[in-house]
């Protein structure tokens, strides 16, 4: 799962682009079609969005609906998202990923 800066899971909604990186002046990469954000995976600059608690819960709920989670799973997922958000300075991507992996 790749979570974009716009807050959406890109899930195949990408385009191909070329960017300058530390290794090569023309490196192939992808961009998100919805918002146009271009990812630089080579230099380790992944999107690091830090949303408010409300924005993160909205994002988590959208993710849960897209992946057809049942009500009990959604409840556990949202509680875990809230717990992880309270615990420190994790990015939105890290919180969503860890919340999904904790049953």
MIZATI-796407 format. One record per residue: residue number from 1; residue in three letters; y, x, z of N, C-alpha, C in turn. Coordinates in Angstrom, 2 decimals. Atoms other than C-alpha are relative to their C-alpha. Layout:
BEGIN
+-----+------+---------+---------+---------+---------+---------+---------+---------+---------+---------+
| seq | type |    n.yy |    n.xx |    n.zz |   ca.yy |   ca.xx |   ca.zz |    c.yy |    c.xx |    c.zz |
+-----+------+---------+---------+---------+---------+---------+---------+---------+---------+---------+
| NUM |  ALA |       Y |       X |       Z |       Y |       X |       Z |       Y |       X |       Z |
...
+-----+------+---------+---------+---------+---------+---------+---------+---------+---------+---------+
//
This chain:
BEGIN
+-----+------+---------+---------+---------+---------+---------+---------+---------+---------+---------+
| seq | type |    n.yy |    n.xx |    n.zz |   ca.yy |   ca.xx |   ca.zz |    c.yy |    c.xx |    c.zz |
+-----+------+---------+---------+---------+---------+---------+---------+---------+---------+---------+
|   1 |  UNK |   -1.17 |    0.84 |    0.00 |    0.00 |    0.00 |    0.00 |    1.24 |    0.89 |    0.00 |
|   2 |  UNK |   -1.29 |   -0.69 |    0.02 |    3.45 |    1.26 |   -0.90 |    1.08 |   -1.03 |    0.26 |
|   3 |  UNK |   -1.09 |    0.89 |   -0.37 |    6.36 |   -0.44 |    0.78 |    1.29 |    0.62 |   -0.53 |
|   4 |  UNK |   -1.22 |   -0.49 |    0.63 |    9.58 |   -0.09 |   -1.19 |    1.19 |   -0.10 |    0.95 |
|   5 |  UNK |   -1.25 |    0.07 |   -0.77 |   13.09 |    0.42 |    0.19 |    0.54 |   -1.42 |    0.06 |
|   6 |  UNK |   -0.49 |    1.38 |    0.01 |   13.84 |   -3.19 |   -0.77 |   -0.79 |   -0.89 |    0.95 |
|   7 |  UNK |    0.78 |    0.76 |   -0.95 |   11.18 |   -4.31 |    1.69 |   -1.19 |   -0.72 |   -0.59 |
|   8 |  UNK |    1.11 |    0.68 |    0.66 |    8.59 |   -5.49 |   -0.81 |   -1.14 |    0.98 |   -0.25 |
|   9 |  UNK |    1.19 |   -0.77 |    0.35 |    5.04 |   -4.24 |   -1.37 |   -0.01 |    0.08 |   -1.53 |
|  10 |  UNK |   -0.16 |   -0.09 |    1.45 |    5.16 |   -2.87 |   -4.95 |   -1.21 |   -0.53 |   -0.76 |
|  11 |  UNK |    1.24 |    0.58 |    0.53 |    1.52 |   -3.79 |   -5.75 |   -0.03 |   -0.15 |   -1.53 |
|  12 |  UNK |    0.12 |    0.01 |    1.45 |    1.48 |   -2.83 |   -9.44 |    1.25 |   -0.41 |   -0.77 |
|  13 |  UNK |   -1.25 |    0.42 |    0.65 |    5.03 |   -4.01 |  -10.17 |    0.89 |    1.23 |   -0.20 |
|  14 |  UNK |   -0.67 |   -1.29 |    0.15 |    6.12 |   -0.57 |  -11.41 |    0.31 |    0.31 |   -1.46 |
|  15 |  UNK |   -0.26 |   -0.56 |    1.32 |    7.51 |    1.31 |  -14.36 |   -0.10 |    1.52 |    0.10 |
|  16 |  UNK |    0.13 |   -1.45 |    0.03 |    7.03 |    4.94 |  -15.39 |    1.37 |    0.63 |   -0.26 |
|  17 |  UNK |   -1.27 |   -0.70 |    0.16 |    9.93 |    7.37 |  -15.11 |   -0.23 |    1.50 |    0.21 |
|  18 |  UNK |    0.07 |   -1.44 |   -0.20 |   10.62 |   11.12 |  -15.04 |    1.21 |    0.43 |    0.82 |
|  19 |  UNK |   -1.07 |   -0.46 |   -0.87 |   12.64 |   12.84 |  -12.33 |   -0.08 |    1.51 |    0.18 |
|  20 |  UNK |   -0.03 |   -1.42 |   -0.31 |   13.69 |   16.35 |  -11.39 |   -0.53 |    0.19 |    1.42 |
|  21 |  UNK |    0.54 |   -0.30 |   -1.32 |   11.65 |   17.76 |   -8.48 |    0.11 |    1.50 |    0.25 |
|  22 |  UNK |   -0.07 |   -1.42 |   -0.34 |   11.40 |   21.12 |   -6.73 |   -0.95 |    0.84 |   -0.84 |
|  23 |  UNK |    0.99 |   -0.74 |    0.78 |    8.46 |   22.08 |   -8.94 |    0.29 |   -0.02 |   -1.50 |
|  24 |  UNK |   -0.15 |    0.18 |    1.44 |    9.45 |   20.79 |  -12.38 |    1.26 |   -0.83 |   -0.28 |
|  25 |  UNK |   -1.19 |    0.79 |    0.32 |   12.62 |   19.51 |  -14.03 |   -0.30 |   -1.38 |   -0.60 |
|  26 |  UNK |    0.37 |    1.29 |    0.57 |   10.69 |   16.60 |  -15.58 |   -1.38 |   -0.40 |    0.52 |
|  27 |  UNK |    1.25 |    0.38 |   -0.63 |    8.02 |   15.17 |  -13.29 |   -0.20 |   -1.51 |   -0.13 |
|  28 |  UNK |    0.31 |    1.43 |    0.15 |    6.32 |   11.84 |  -13.99 |   -0.11 |   -0.65 |    1.37 |
|  29 |  UNK |    0.07 |    0.77 |   -1.24 |    6.68 |    9.23 |  -11.27 |    0.07 |   -1.49 |   -0.34 |
|  30 |  UNK |   -0.12 |    1.44 |    0.21 |    6.97 |    5.47 |  -10.81 |    1.25 |   -0.53 |    0.67 |
|  31 |  UNK |   -1.12 |    0.70 |   -0.61 |    9.76 |    3.08 |   -9.99 |   -0.40 |   -1.44 |    0.23 |
|  32 |  UNK |    0.29 |    1.39 |   -0.31 |    9.76 |   -0.43 |   -8.56 |    0.81 |   -0.90 |   -0.94 |
|  33 |  UNK |   -0.64 |    0.85 |    0.99 |   10.55 |   -2.99 |  -11.26 |    1.00 |   -0.97 |    0.63 |
|  34 |  UNK |   -0.84 |    1.01 |   -0.63 |   12.07 |   -5.52 |   -8.84 |    1.39 |    0.53 |    0.36 |
|  35 |  UNK |   -1.28 |   -0.51 |   -0.49 |   14.80 |   -3.28 |   -7.40 |    0.47 |    1.27 |   -0.72 |
|  36 |  UNK |   -0.38 |   -1.20 |    0.73 |   14.76 |   -0.14 |   -9.58 |   -0.14 |    1.30 |    0.79 |
|  37 |  UNK |    0.15 |   -1.21 |   -0.82 |   13.98 |    2.31 |   -6.73 |   -1.03 |    0.91 |   -0.64 |
|  38 |  UNK |    0.91 |   -0.97 |    0.60 |   12.34 |    5.49 |   -8.09 |   -0.57 |    0.87 |    1.11 |
|  39 |  UNK |    0.71 |   -0.73 |   -1.05 |    9.74 |    7.21 |   -5.88 |   -0.15 |    1.47 |   -0.35 |
|  40 |  UNK |    0.20 |   -1.45 |    0.15 |    9.59 |   10.99 |   -5.39 |   -1.14 |    0.38 |    0.94 |
|  41 |  UNK |    1.16 |   -0.29 |   -0.83 |    6.05 |   11.54 |   -4.09 |   -0.24 |    1.50 |    0.15 |
|  42 |  UNK |    0.28 |   -1.44 |    0.00 |    5.94 |   15.25 |   -4.92 |    0.72 |    0.74 |    1.11 |
|  43 |  UNK |   -0.76 |   -0.70 |   -1.04 |    8.68 |   16.42 |   -2.58 |   -0.12 |   -0.68 |    1.36 |
|  44 |  UNK |    0.26 |    0.65 |   -1.28 |    7.43 |   14.12 |    0.16 |    1.09 |   -0.94 |    0.46 |
|  45 |  UNK |   -1.07 |    0.92 |   -0.38 |   10.39 |   11.77 |    0.09 |   -0.44 |   -1.43 |   -0.24 |
|  46 |  UNK |    0.43 |    1.39 |    0.09 |    8.68 |    8.45 |    0.66 |    1.07 |   -0.90 |    0.58 |
|  47 |  UNK |   -1.00 |    0.92 |   -0.55 |   10.77 |    5.38 |    1.39 |   -0.16 |   -0.12 |    1.51 |
|  48 |  UNK |    0.02 |    0.12 |   -1.46 |   11.70 |    5.22 |    5.07 |    1.01 |   -1.04 |    0.41 |
|  49 |  UNK |   -0.90 |    1.08 |   -0.37 |   13.20 |    1.89 |    5.81 |   -0.23 |   -0.37 |    1.46 |
|  50 |  UNK |    0.04 |    0.40 |   -1.41 |   14.02 |    0.98 |    9.40 |    0.75 |   -1.32 |    0.11 |
|  51 |  UNK |   -0.61 |    1.32 |   -0.06 |   14.64 |   -2.76 |    9.54 |    0.22 |   -0.43 |    1.44 |
|  52 |  UNK |   -0.14 |    0.61 |   -1.32 |   15.80 |   -4.83 |   12.46 |   -1.30 |   -0.73 |    0.30 |
|  53 |  UNK |    1.21 |    0.71 |   -0.41 |   13.12 |   -6.67 |   14.41 |   -0.18 |   -1.29 |   -0.82 |
|  54 |  UNK |    0.06 |    1.26 |    0.76 |   13.96 |   -9.94 |   12.62 |   -0.39 |    0.27 |   -1.45 |
|  55 |  UNK |    0.32 |   -0.33 |    1.39 |   13.90 |   -8.36 |    9.14 |   -1.45 |    0.44 |   -0.14 |
|  56 |  UNK |    1.38 |   -0.50 |    0.06 |   10.60 |   -6.64 |    9.90 |   -1.00 |   -1.15 |    0.15 |
|  57 |  UNK |    0.91 |    1.15 |   -0.16 |    8.98 |   -9.89 |   11.08 |   -0.02 |   -0.87 |   -1.25 |
|  58 |  UNK |   -0.05 |    0.74 |    1.26 |   10.16 |  -11.65 |    7.92 |   -0.84 |    0.72 |   -1.05 |
|  59 |  UNK |    0.78 |   -0.81 |    0.94 |    8.68 |   -8.81 |    5.84 |   -1.50 |   -0.12 |    0.31 |
|  60 |  UNK |    1.40 |    0.10 |   -0.40 |    5.42 |   -8.95 |    7.82 |   -0.56 |   -1.38 |   -0.36 |
|  61 |  UNK |    0.45 |    1.35 |    0.32 |    5.18 |  -12.72 |    7.34 |   -0.19 |   -0.16 |   -1.50 |
|  62 |  UNK |    0.15 |    0.04 |    1.46 |    5.76 |  -12.36 |    3.58 |   -1.27 |    0.73 |   -0.42 |
|  63 |  UNK |    1.20 |   -0.78 |    0.30 |    3.04 |   -9.71 |    3.48 |   -1.26 |   -0.80 |    0.36 |
|  64 |  UNK |    1.15 |    0.78 |   -0.44 |    0.65 |  -11.94 |    5.45 |   -0.28 |   -1.16 |   -0.96 |
|  65 |  UNK |    0.18 |    1.12 |    0.94 |    1.25 |  -14.89 |    3.09 |   -0.55 |    0.49 |   -1.34 |
|  66 |  UNK |    0.47 |   -0.53 |    1.27 |    0.75 |  -12.73 |   -0.01 |   -1.48 |    0.35 |    0.05 |
|  67 |  UNK |    1.38 |   -0.44 |   -0.14 |   -2.59 |  -11.52 |    1.35 |   -0.90 |   -1.07 |    0.63 |
|  68 |  UNK |    0.78 |    1.16 |   -0.45 |   -3.79 |  -14.98 |    2.46 |   -0.70 |    0.21 |    1.34 |
|  69 |  UNK |    0.57 |   -0.15 |   -1.33 |   -4.34 |  -14.09 |    6.12 |   -0.06 |   -1.37 |    0.67 |
|  70 |  UNK |    0.10 |    1.27 |   -0.71 |   -5.55 |  -16.97 |    8.29 |    0.96 |    0.01 |    1.20 |
|  71 |  UNK |   -0.99 |    0.14 |   -1.07 |   -3.40 |  -18.26 |   11.17 |   -0.25 |    0.93 |    1.18 |
|  72 |  UNK |    0.34 |   -0.87 |   -1.14 |   -5.24 |  -16.32 |   13.89 |    0.31 |    1.46 |   -0.34 |
|  73 |  UNK |   -0.29 |   -1.38 |    0.44 |   -4.96 |  -13.07 |   11.90 |    1.50 |    0.25 |   -0.09 |
|  74 |  UNK |   -1.45 |   -0.13 |    0.08 |   -1.26 |  -13.70 |   11.25 |    0.60 |    0.16 |    1.39 |
|  75 |  UNK |   -0.50 |   -0.08 |   -1.37 |   -0.66 |  -14.24 |   14.96 |   -0.22 |    1.40 |    0.58 |
|  76 |  UNK |    0.30 |   -1.35 |   -0.51 |   -2.39 |  -10.96 |   15.90 |    0.84 |    1.05 |   -0.73 |
|  77 |  UNK |   -0.77 |   -0.93 |    0.82 |   -0.64 |   -9.14 |   13.05 |    1.46 |    0.05 |    0.45 |
|  78 |  UNK |   -1.41 |    0.05 |   -0.41 |    2.85 |  -10.31 |   14.12 |    0.20 |    0.56 |    1.41 |
|  79 |  UNK |   -0.09 |   -0.57 |   -1.35 |    2.19 |   -9.43 |   17.77 |   -0.08 |    1.52 |   -0.06 |
|  80 |  UNK |    0.13 |   -1.46 |    0.14 |    1.08 |   -5.95 |   16.74 |    1.24 |    0.61 |   -0.65 |
|  81 |  UNK |   -1.24 |   -0.47 |    0.63 |    4.14 |   -5.55 |   14.48 |    1.10 |    0.09 |    1.05 |
|  82 |  UNK |   -1.02 |    0.01 |   -1.05 |    6.38 |   -6.49 |   17.41 |   -0.23 |    1.13 |    1.00 |
|  83 |  UNK |    0.34 |   -1.06 |   -0.96 |    4.56 |   -4.09 |   19.75 |    0.33 |    1.38 |   -0.57 |
|  84 |  UNK |   -0.26 |   -1.30 |    0.63 |    4.79 |   -1.19 |   17.30 |    1.50 |    0.23 |   -0.21 |
|  85 |  UNK |   -1.45 |   -0.12 |    0.17 |    8.48 |   -1.89 |   16.59 |    0.65 |    0.40 |    1.32 |
|  86 |  UNK |   -0.56 |   -0.30 |   -1.32 |    9.18 |   -1.73 |   20.34 |   -0.36 |    1.39 |    0.49 |
|  87 |  UNK |    0.52 |   -1.26 |   -0.54 |    7.22 |    1.48 |   20.83 |    0.73 |    1.26 |   -0.44 |
|  88 |  UNK |   -0.66 |   -1.24 |    0.42 |    9.42 |    3.91 |   18.92 |    0.69 |   -0.08 |   -1.32 |
|  89 |  UNK |   -0.75 |   -0.14 |    1.24 |   10.95 |    5.10 |   15.70 |   -0.90 |    0.07 |   -1.23 |
|  90 |  UNK |    0.87 |    0.05 |    1.17 |    8.25 |    4.21 |   13.18 |    0.72 |   -0.70 |   -1.15 |
|  91 |  UNK |   -0.57 |    0.66 |    1.17 |    9.23 |    3.26 |    9.64 |   -0.69 |   -1.35 |   -0.19 |
|  92 |  UNK |    0.60 |    1.31 |    0.29 |    8.54 |   -0.24 |    8.35 |   -1.40 |    0.17 |   -0.58 |
|  93 |  UNK |    1.30 |   -0.25 |    0.63 |    5.69 |    1.12 |    6.23 |   -1.04 |    0.39 |    1.04 |
|  94 |  UNK |    0.94 |   -0.43 |   -1.03 |    4.06 |    2.83 |    9.21 |   -0.38 |   -1.16 |    0.92 |
|  95 |  UNK |    0.26 |    1.14 |   -0.89 |    4.38 |   -0.30 |   11.36 |   -0.94 |   -1.00 |   -0.68 |
|  96 |  UNK |    0.83 |    0.98 |    0.71 |    2.91 |   -2.65 |    8.73 |   -1.42 |    0.55 |   -0.18 |
|  97 |  UNK |    1.32 |   -0.61 |    0.22 |    0.05 |   -0.23 |    7.94 |   -0.81 |    0.05 |    1.28 |
|  98 |  UNK |    0.72 |   -0.08 |   -1.27 |   -0.86 |    0.35 |   11.59 |   -0.35 |   -1.37 |    0.54 |
|  99 |  UNK |    0.28 |    1.35 |   -0.48 |   -0.60 |   -3.34 |   12.44 |   -1.17 |   -0.62 |   -0.76 |
| 100 |  UNK |    1.13 |    0.51 |    0.78 |   -3.03 |   -4.17 |    9.62 |   -1.31 |    0.66 |    0.40 |
| 101 |  UNK |    1.22 |   -0.73 |   -0.33 |   -5.51 |   -1.52 |   10.73 |   -0.50 |   -0.30 |    1.41 |
| 102 |  UNK |    0.42 |    0.38 |   -1.35 |   -5.56 |   -2.77 |   14.36 |   -0.41 |   -1.46 |    0.02 |
| 103 |  UNK |    0.47 |    1.39 |    0.03 |   -7.75 |   -5.88 |   14.47 |    0.41 |   -0.79 |    1.23 |
+-----+------+---------+---------+---------+---------+---------+---------+---------+---------+---------+
//
